[in-house]
Amino acid sequence: MEIYVELPGSGNGKVERGTTAGVALGLLKPGSRKTAVAARVNGELTDLASPLESDSRLEPVPGDSPDGREICRRSAAVLLAQAAAALYGDRSLQVAEMRVTEDGFVVDLHLDGSLSEADLRELEAQMRRLAEANLPMIGQKVSREEAAAFLETGGQTLRLEALLQDPEKNAAGLLYQHEDFALLCRGPLLPRTGMLKAVKLLGVAGAYWQGDAKRPMLQRIHGTAYSSGAELAGHLQRLEEARRRDHRKLGRELELFLFSEEAPGMPFYLPNGMVLRQELQNLSRRLMRRSGYQEVLTPLMMNNRLWEKSGHYDHYKAHMYFTNVDETPYALKPMNCPGHMLIYKSALRSYRDLPIRLAEFGQVHRHEFSGALGGMTRVRSFCQDDAHLFVAPGQIEEEIAAIIALIGEVYDLFGLSYRVELSTRPEDSLGSPELWEQAEQGLRRVLERMKLDYRLNEGDGAFYGPKIDFHLQDSLGRSWQCGTIQLDFQMPEKFDLAYIGEDGERHRPVVIHRAIYGALDRFIGVLTEHYGGAFPAWLSPVQAVLLPVSVSTGDYAHAVQVKLEREGIRTKLDSRSEKIGYRIREAALRQTPYILIIGEKEKESNSVTIRLRGGESLELLPLDSAVKLIAEAARPDHSSRI
């Protein structure tokens, strides 16, 4: 019996019922079959071995597409597990977790002992051997019950635990088998191992099961896979550049911040890092004043009953820090919003007062497992540039549009592109579905009115309302979630907030939560890597370093420093006895925007010689001209990328 198959573009036709997706592509659209690693049948992603049982719409999935890369990396993770079983099957091996990341894959192994870099090379060689064997990668679909039985029989206790804890999240409905190796995984997979020609294992490190130091230690292997060697080479080059720009490395070299075992996940800011922090706060304060915000400050620690009232105790307790004061339970604040609710409630409000825009650089504490910490991008204590806008319902869309414009203005200043996500109602939400639908539609209208492309992120809203998240793209193309706008109908109810309307009656305001930097500490980490430590002149901790060539020019160099600092320029005078070439190189390594070289010629002519970051030298400049040049570039609102 023949069935009709529709393909995008051209190539529609008939095939015998039961023909696989791969064969159908080969018959009807041969060119697409050569590049396809999977297919979509009536919109559903499937492997090429899946039979077509009825009239279908068939779409090829190329290896260089987002879905194709995910399939390639999932298949590489399966191949890694198979290689580990071949090499370490006698070491009580368990495949604890496999997941695909944005640019690679991660496999967590539990086995006797640990793995070294030499083991990693051995694993990679075994993966190549399996790829060269061109084995079929066909799996058998299994039910959740069958999956649990397979894991229990095979002694895969960790995977079984995860499956039972969260069946939806940890479901894996494909049983891949080859000879005596069997693995439960997600599908689809590549048709054959021979298609994995561009795979690289990147590193191995210890990680606790589920991030809990009381649970077993695993060996976490990071890897990546692409459909071509050229793509892999490009990725490895980007990784090398990322290592060079690593904010943890640059933080030490540029003396910005440090971390200590005495306070895991809590950054120590050094003087240079404090300049970055203060300049970012100053920029935000100028923009907030212009936009009608009022800055406030709320306590670091508040009574537990406040967090119970706000809902944080029920929904966020696992991430909070608690203590007792005079036998009364208190918590360090994980968020600033409840404090702002109390400020709003402290006075009688009128419709004429709205919108009220309260902003705070609030230090918050959130518990993260030690295994999840990562420099400035994943910390336990951080500063949020939080704001809460208390608005009448009719003001919601206008205020959100203004916030979006403000966020775009800030990101443009740093040369950061971004993408937008709209996150909708999660499972643990508060409030009625009707209220959530109303809130989500309001956010959609604003995004569409502003002609912003956005991606829907179903079920990832805050427990109190939907949100718009801004994901920054840095100079290496990596994504960082920073800014957010959240609409909240729940907090005003919980705190019984009100304003007196034109009719003289009490009305309920709506709260808009807003952050631009998000976590200021994370934003500093992102900027450090985005610029590779070469911050714009206005943001650089030291904007100009002065290098007297000899002792005799030291007094003139000091006079130049005084003149620069009167203009608000941050300077450093390096009058050490080291040779001038050594001091120039050191200043250049510290990414100083302006290096002023001061010798006898400069002293006699009341001028300076300037060496720009990057190596370009300017001709001898009169001192007043040099000061003007640097002062203009160092203005806080200057958008130069020097």
N, C-alpha and C positions, 0 to 999 in steps of 0.2 A: 504494500500500500504506500502510495506517495503522499508526502506532506509538502505544504508550501512554506518556503523560507524567505523572509524579507531581510535584506541587508541595507545598511545606510549607504546612500549614494546610488550605486548600481550593483548588479549581480544577483537580483532576485531570481528565484527559480524553485524547482521541485527536486526533492531527494527522497530516497526510500525511508520510511519510518524506521527509527532505531539507528539511523546514521549518526555518528558522533559529531559534536560541534566542530572539532578539528577537521574531520573529513569533509563536512559540509562547506566549511570555509575554503578548503582546497579545491573543491569542485566548482563553487560559485564565484569565488573571489581569490584566485590563487596568490596574487601579490600580497594580500593581507595575511594569508596563512604563514608566510615566511617570517613575519615579524611578531605574530601573535603568541602570547604565552598563556592566554586563557580567553574566555569569551563571556559575553553577557547574553543570556537567553531570556527574552521578555523582561529585560532589566535586571535580572538576577545574575550575580557573578558566579561562574562555574568553571570547572576545568575542561580542557579540550576533549577529554574522554567521555564526557557526559552525553548520553544518547538523546536525540530529539524525538519526542513521542507524538507531537502534534504540530499544527501550524505554529510557526515561531518567528519572532523578530530576533535576528542574530547579529551581534556586534563583536568584532575582534577587539581584544585588549592587547595593545602593543607592549613590548617589554620596557620601553622608555616612557610609558605613561605612569601617572601616580599609582594606579591599581597594579600595573605591571611590575613596578619596582617593589611594591609591597609583597606581591606573590613571589618575586625573585628572592627577596630577603627572608620571607617565611620558609621558603624551600631551602635556603642556605642554612637557616637555623636547624631545620630537620636534619640536613646533611652533617652539621656539626655534632648533633646528638648521636647520629649513627657512627661518626668517626670516634667519638668519646667511648661509645659502647664497645667498639672494636679494640680500642687501646686500653681502656680502664674498666672493662666489665667485671674484673676480679676485685675491684676496690669498692664494693657496695654502692655502685653508682645509682643515683636517682637524678632524673631530669626534673628539677623543681619548678622551673618556669621558663617559658620562651615567649618573647614578645618582639614585635617589629616596632622600631622607633622611626622618627622623622627621616633619618638618614642612615639607618642601619638596622641591626638586630642585637638582642641581648639574650644569652642563654645562661641560666643559673644551674650549676651542677652541684650536687651533694655527693661527696665521695671521701674515702679515707685519705687524709693528707691534703696537701695544697698543690696547686699547679704553678709552674714557673714559666718564664718567657721561652725557655727551651721546649717545655711541654706544648706551648702554644704553636711553635714552629712545627712540632711533630703532628699536632692535630691538623694544622693547615695542609701538611703534606698528605695525611690520610684522606682529607676531604678532596684533594686533587685526584688521588687514586680512585676514589668513589665516583667522582665526576667523569673521569676518563673511562670508567666502566660503563657509562651511559645507562644506568639502571632505570627502569620505569618507576615513576613516582605516583602511583595510583593508590588511593586510599579507599577504605570501606566506610561508609557512613554508619555511625552507631548512635544509639539513644543515650540519654543522660544516665540511665540505669546501667546500660551496657558499659559505658565509659567508667562508671564508678566500680563496677565489678572487675573490669580489666586492671584498673589501678590497684585495687585491693589484692588481686591475685598476684600481680607483678611486684608487690612490695613497694609501690610508689606512694609512700604514706604522705609526703608533702603535697603532691599534686592532688591526692584524694582529699586532704584536709581543705585545700583551697576550693575544690569543687563543692564540697559540702557547705563551706562557709558562705559562698556566694555563687550559686549555680548558674545565674545568668551571666555574670562577669567572667567566670572561669570555665564556661562551657567550651568543650573542644570535641566537635562531632565527627572527626575523621580519624580512622585507625590506619596508620601507614605501616606496612610490613614489607620486609625483604629478608628472606631466609629466616634466621633466628632472631632478627631484630624487629621489634614492634614499638611504635610510639603513637601516643594519642596527641593529636594536634588539630589546629584549625585548617580549613581549606579555603580556596583551592591551592594546589601545588603546581609546579612546572610539570610538563609531561615526562621529562627524563632528566636525570642528574647531569647529563652531558651539556645541558643548556647553561649550567653554572660555570661560566668561563672567567668571570671577573669577581672573585671573592677574596676578601682580606680580613684576617683576624687582627684586631687593633690593640687588644690588651686584656689582661686578666687581673682581677683584684678580689679581695674578700668582701663579702656582703652578708649581713645576717638575714635569715629567713623572715620575710615580712618586715624588715627593718628593725627588728626587736633583738637587742643585745642578749636577751635571755634564751633566744632560740638558736638552732644550729647555724654554724658558719658555712656559707656556700662559696663556691668559686664562680664569680661572675665574669663571663667572657663577652666582650664587645666585638662586633664585627660589622662588615658592610658588604653589600653585593650590588652589582649593576649589570645591565644587559650587555655592556661593552667594556673593553679594556680602557678606551679613551675616557669614558665617563668615570670609571674607577680612578684613573690617574688624576683627573681633575678634582675628584673628591679628596684624594690623599694630599694633593697640593693645598686644598683649602684647610684640611686638618693641620698641616704643618704651619700654615699661617695663623690658624686659631691658637696653636701652642705658643707661637711667638707673641700673640696678643693676650694670652691668658691673664685675666685681671689679678689672679693670685700672684703670678710671677711679677707683673708690672707693679702691683701694689707694694711688693717688697722693694723692687729696684727704684721706684720713684718715691718711696717712703710715704705712701698714702694711708695705708691701714695694715693691721696685723690681726692674727687670731692666736688665742692661747688655750691650752688644755684646761686652764683654770675657769674658762667661760666658753665652752663649746658652742659654736653657732652665734656668737655675740661679738661683732667687730669692735676693735680698738681703733679709733681714728687718730692718726698722727697729724702734726700741724699742716702738712700739705693736703692731706685728705679733708681736713676741716675747711680748708679754703674752698674745695669743690663743693662740700656740703653747704657752706654758707652762701656761696654764689648761686647755687641752685635754689636755695630758699629765698634769697633776695629777689631773684628773677620772678619766682612764683608770687612773692608778696607784692611786687610792682603790678603784676597782671591782675592779682586779686583786688587790689585797691581800685584799679581802673574799672573792674567789673562789678564793684559793689559788694565785695565780701568783707566780713568782719572777722578778725582773728581772735581765737579764744584758746584757752589751755585747760585741760581737765586732768583730774588726779590719775596717777599711775596705777593705783590700787583702790578698789571699791568693794563694798559689801556684797556678799553672795546674793542677797535678795534682789539686787539690781539685775544681776545676770539671769536669775530665775525669771524675773519679770520680763526681760527683753527676749527671752527664749534662747539665749546663748548657752545657758547652763545645760539645757536639754539637748541642743543641737551641736554644741561645740566643746563640751566638757573635756573630751579626750585630748584637746589641744590647749588646755588652759593650765595655769600654775596657781596653786591655792596655798593659803597660809591662814593662821589664826592670830588675831589681835584682840587681847583682852577676852579670850575665849569666844570671840565672834569670828565666823569664817569670812575671809576676804579672798579676792582673786586679782591677780595682775590683769590689766585689761588686754584682751586679745583684739579688740576693736574700739574705736572711739565713739561710735554712734550713741550708745546709751547715755554717755555723759552729755552729748549735745542735746538729747531729748530733755534732760533735766534742766539745761540752760534755757531752752525754749519755754519749758513749763514754768520757769521761775517768775514770769511776768504775764500780765494780761495782754493778749495780742489782738490787734484789729486787722481787718482786711486791708486797711491802708498801710500796715506794716509789711505786708507780703509783697514779693518774696523776701524772706530772711535768709541770708546766706552766711552760715557759720563755717569758718575754716580753722584747721589746727594742724600743726606739725606734731603729731602725737606719737610717742614711743609706745609700741605695743609688744607683747610677748606671746608667742605661739609655740607650743611644743612640737618639735619634729624629731623623729627617731634619728639617732646619731648617723646611721647609714645613709640618711636622705640629705644631710647637710652638704653644702657645696659652695665654699667661698662666700661672696656677697649675694649670690643669686638664690640661695636657700639658707636662711638664717632663723634663729629663734627669737631674736630681739631686733626690731627695726623701726624706722621712723616712716610713718605714712603721711603723705600730704592730703589729708582727709578734708572733705567739706560736706556739709549737709545743708540742703536747701529746703526750706519749709515753704510750700507753695499752695495756692488755691488750685483746685482741679483744672480750671481754665488756663492756668499759667504753665502747666507741665510741658507742653510741646515747645513753647517759646524758650523756656529755660534750658531744656535739653539741647535744643539747636544751638544756643549760645555756648553751652559747655563743649559740644562737639567742635565748634569753631575755635574755642580756646585751646583745646587739646591739639588740634591740627596746627595752630600757630606755634605752640611750643615744640612739637616734633619737627616742624619745618626748620626751626632755628638750628636744630642739631643735625639736619640733613638725614633724618630718619624717616623712611617710608613705613607704612603700617597697613594692616588689614583689620577688618572689623568683624566681630562675631556677635550675634544676638542669641543669648542663652535663655532658655525657657524653663518652665516649671519643673523642679526636681521632685523626686518621690517623697522627700521629707518636708514638703512645703507647708507653710502656714496659710490659712485663708481659703476662701471659696474658689472653685474653678472659674466662676464668672468674673470675679475680681482679677484673677490672673490673666484671663483672656483680654479683659479691658486694658490691663497694663501692657501686655505684650503687643496689642494692636497699636497702642499709643507710641511705643518705641519704633515699631515698623513704619508708622506714618512719618515720623521725623526722619528716619534714615532714607526713606524713599523720596521725601520732599527735598532733602539735601543731595539727592542723587549719589548716595554712597553705596558702593557694592558691599554686601555683607553676606556672611555665611551663617546659616542657622545651626545652633549647637543645642540640640534637643536635650532637655532634662538637666542642664548644667547651670541653671540660675541659682541665686542665693536662696536660702530657705524662706526669706521674707519677700522676695520679688524678683522679676526678670531683670536682666542686665545686658548692657552693651560693653564688650571688652575690646580693647585696642592692643593688637599684637604687633610690636615693633619689629622691623627687619633691619639688622645691623649691616655693616659693610661686608660681612661674609655671608649674607643671606640667611642668617639664623633668626629664628622667631623668639620674641620675649613678650610675655603678657605683662603689661604695665598699667596703662590707664583703664578706668572702668567707670561706667555710669549705671546706677542701680535704682530702680523705681520701687518704692516701698509704701504699701498701704497698711502694713501690719504694725510697725512701731508706733505710729500715731494712735492706733487702737489700744495697744498694750499700755501706753503711757497716758491715755486719755487726753491727748493734745487737742487744743481747740483755738479758734480765733472767732472774734465777733464779726459777723457779716454785715452787709449794708442793711439787712432786715432786722438787726439787733439781736439775732439768734446765734447760738453756738454752732460752729461748723468745724468739720474735721479737715486739717491740712493733709497734704501728701508730702512725703519726704523723698528727696532725690539724694542718694549717696554719690559722691564724685571724688575720683582721684586722677591726677594727671601723671605724676611720676609713678604712682603706685607705692611700692616700697622705695623710699629714697635711696637706701643702701643698694638695692638691686639695680636701680637706675644708674647709680655711680659705677657699679660693676659693668653694666652694659655699655655705658659711655667709654669707660676705660678700654674695653676691647674694641668698640666701634672705631675709636680714634687711634688705637694702638699706643695709647699714652700720649699722643701728640694732640693735646687738647687745644681748642681754639684759644687765641690769645686772651680773650676776656675771661676764660675759665681756668687758664693755666695757673697752678699754684705760684710759680715764679714766672713773671712775664718778661723780665729782662735780667740778665746776669752781667755784671761789670767786671772786666778782667784788666787790671793795670799791668802793663808789660814789665814795669820795674818799680822799685821802692819809691823812686823819685816822682812817679806819676800817681802815687797812692792818694795824696791829698786832693788832686784834681778829680780822681775817680770818685772819692767820697762826696765831693761837691756835686758831681753829676748825679749821684744816687739821691742826694737830698732833693735836687730839682725834679727828678722823676717821681719821687714819693710824694712830693707836694701835689702832683697831678693825679695821685691815687694809684700809681703804677706799683705793682709788687716787684721788688728787686732783691738781688743778692749780690753782695760785693765779695768776690773771691780774690783775695790778695795774698794767697799762699805763695811759697817760694818755688813751687813746681814750675817747670817750663811752660810758656804760654801755649804751646801746641797741645800739651797734656791737658791743660785746663779747658781749652776749646773743645777737645774731644769729649771730656767729661760732661761739659755743659750740653753738648749736642746729644749725648746718650741720654741725658735727662729730659730731652725734648723741649728745651727752653726756646720759646719763640724768637727772642732777640738776644744775641750775644754782642755786647759792646766791648770792643777792643780799644784800650786807651794807652797810647804810647806818648813819646815826647812830641811827635808831630801833632797829635790830637790836642795835647795840652797847650802847645804854643798857639794853635789856631782856634782854640775854644770850640772844638768839634769832637766827633766820635766816628769810629769805623764800625759799621753794623754788619754782622753776619747773621743771615736769616736761617731759621730752621730749614733743613734740606740742603744747606751748604752754600747758597747764593750769597755773595758779598755785595753790599752797597758801597758806592764811592764815599769818600770822606764827606760827612754831613755836618753842617753847623749844628751846634748843640740844640738851639731852639727848634730847628726843623726836625731833628731826631726825636725830641720830646713830643712834638706834635704828632709825628708819624706813629709812635708807639701808643700815645694816649688815645688816638682815634681807633686803633685796632683793639685796644684794651677796654673800650667802652662796653658796659654790660649788655647793651642792646645791639652790639656789633655782630653781624652774621658772617663775617669773614671766616673762611675755613683754614686760615693760616696754621 
